[in-house]
Amino acid sequence: MTAAIPSHKRCPRCRESKPAGAFYQRRNGRLSAWCQECTRRASSEASRRRHANAAELERVRAVDRARQRRHRWLRRQAKGGEAA
């Protein structure tokens, strides 16, 4: 069952009522909580914050590397696994 997409939605971050086209659509078909403008702004701020702090940037990169390793492992398992 898919949810009906409303014609307008209120962004809780900027507190403005905007048309549905101003929100990203999630994989499950529902609209994201924040409007596209607020989502982009938050993403840019987080990126700037990570790049300003070398330790935080390295921590995020380590998390990404671990996520990629797990994703590759899961894909191999889905294709029939490895001979162990």
Residue pairs with C-beta under 8 A, 6 or more apart in sequence:
2 29
3 29
3 30
5 20
5 25
5 29
5 30
5 31
6 20
6 31
7 19
7 20
8 17
8 18
8 19
8 20
9 17
9 18
9 20
9 23
9 31
9 35
10 16
10 17
10 18
11 18
11 22
11 23
11 33
11 34
11 35
11 38
12 33
12 34
13 34
13 35
13 38
13 42
14 35
14 37
14 38
16 35
18 35
20 31
22 35
22 36
22 37
23 31
23 32
23 34
23 35
23 36
24 31
24 32
24 36
24 39
25 31
25 32
26 32
32 39
34 42
49 56
50 56
50 57
50 60
51 57
76 82
